[in-house]
Amino acid sequence: MASTAQRVLLTGGAGFIGSHLAEALLRRGSQLAIVDELNDFYSPQRKDENLAEVRRSGTLEFGQQDICDKQGLHAIFERFQPDVVVHLAARAGVRNRLYSPITREDFEAVFQGEATAPSKTWTPALQMVYTIDARLDKR
């Protein structure tokens, strides 16, 4: 019998909100992959603790990856082949944004490219749920 569990790719899954969502997804039977850069703006030790808590809820795939690295993200999409993407990754802090800006258009170009990119092994029909820092929305 084929599995009907949704394959969920969660960005920012090592953070406070993301790790709690990850636990809930695993408890409901989702197959889960987490992508998180694990930058040091907040304590990397705390993020590791969050991931350890998530792993107590079930098995997951984890990739330490900057979501703006298109090639790295593409490899994760190819390997995991998600049904759903939940995007919670964000660069924290206003000052950090000044030195390392990412626009909503940058983010959408990376993810929409993955959602529509032709693949030899996988044709995505993704559902996407994401948040974006309101400070980045220039509209």
ZIKALIN-V476493 format. One record per residue. N is the residue number from 1. RES is the residue in three letters. PHI is phi in degrees with one decimal (NA if undefined). Layout:
# ZIKALIN-V476493
n=(N	N)
res=(RES	RES)
phi=(PHI	PHI)
This chain:
# ZIKALIN-V476493
n=(1	2	3	4	5	6	7	8	9	10	11	12	13	14	15	16	17	18	19	20	21	22	23	24	25	26	27	28	29	30	31	32	33	34	35	36	37	38	39	40	41	42	43	44	45	46	47	48	49	50	51	52	53	54	55	56	57	58	59	60	61	62	63	64	65	66	67	68	69	70	71	72	73	74	75	76	77	78	79	80	81	82	83	84	85	86	87	88	89	90	91	92	93	94	95	96	97	98	99	100	101	102	103	104	105	106	107	108	109	110	111	112	113	114	115	116	117	118	119	120	121	122	123	124	125	126	127	128	129	130	131	132	133	134	135	136	137	138	139)
res=(MET	ALA	SER	THR	ALA	GLN	ARG	VAL	LEU	LEU	THR	GLY	GLY	ALA	GLY	PHE	ILE	GLY	SER	HIS	LEU	ALA	GLU	ALA	LEU	LEU	ARG	ARG	GLY	SER	GLN	LEU	ALA	ILE	VAL	ASP	GLU	LEU	ASN	ASP	PHE	TYR	SER	PRO	GLN	ARG	LYS	ASP	GLU	ASN	LEU	ALA	GLU	VAL	ARG	ARG	SER	GLY	THR	LEU	GLU	PHE	GLY	GLN	GLN	ASP	ILE	CYS	ASP	LYS	GLN	GLY	LEU	HIS	ALA	ILE	PHE	GLU	ARG	PHE	GLN	PRO	ASP	VAL	VAL	VAL	HIS	LEU	ALA	ALA	ARG	ALA	GLY	VAL	ARG	ASN	ARG	LEU	TYR	SER	PRO	ILE	THR	ARG	GLU	ASP	PHE	GLU	ALA	VAL	PHE	GLN	GLY	GLU	ALA	THR	ALA	PRO	SER	LYS	THR	TRP	THR	PRO	ALA	LEU	GLN	MET	VAL	TYR	THR	ILE	ASP	ALA	ARG	LEU	ASP	LYS	ARG)
phi=(NA	-73.9	-72.8	-108.5	-65.0	-70.2	-95.0	-109.9	-101.3	-116.0	-91.2	74.1	-74.2	-93.0	-80.1	-60.5	-68.7	-59.9	-67.9	-70.5	-63.7	-58.7	-59.4	-64.9	-62.9	-65.2	-63.3	-87.4	98.2	-70.4	-86.6	-126.8	-124.5	-111.3	-119.2	-150.4	-71.3	56.7	-67.0	-99.3	-62.7	-107.5	-55.1	-59.8	-62.5	-64.7	-65.1	-62.1	-63.8	-59.8	-64.5	-62.4	-63.0	-60.5	-62.8	-69.3	-89.2	159.4	-87.5	-147.1	-99.2	-130.1	-129.0	-82.7	-153.3	-76.6	-67.7	-87.9	-84.7	-60.2	-65.1	-64.8	-66.3	-59.5	-61.1	-67.1	-60.6	-61.8	-70.9	-90.0	53.0	-71.2	-90.6	-135.6	-118.1	-114.0	-102.6	-119.6	-65.2	-159.4	-86.8	-83.4	87.3	-65.6	-60.1	-60.0	-64.0	-66.6	-95.2	-142.5	-74.1	-134.7	-92.1	-60.1	-64.0	-59.5	-60.4	-63.6	-63.1	-66.1	-71.9	-66.2	-60.3	-68.7	-70.9	-117.5	-68.4	-68.4	-133.2	-73.2	-115.3	-158.2	-111.8	-73.4	-130.7	-76.5	-103.0	-122.4	-128.1	-149.6	-114.6	-143.4	-59.9	-59.6	-66.0	-90.3	-80.9	-84.5	-80.5)
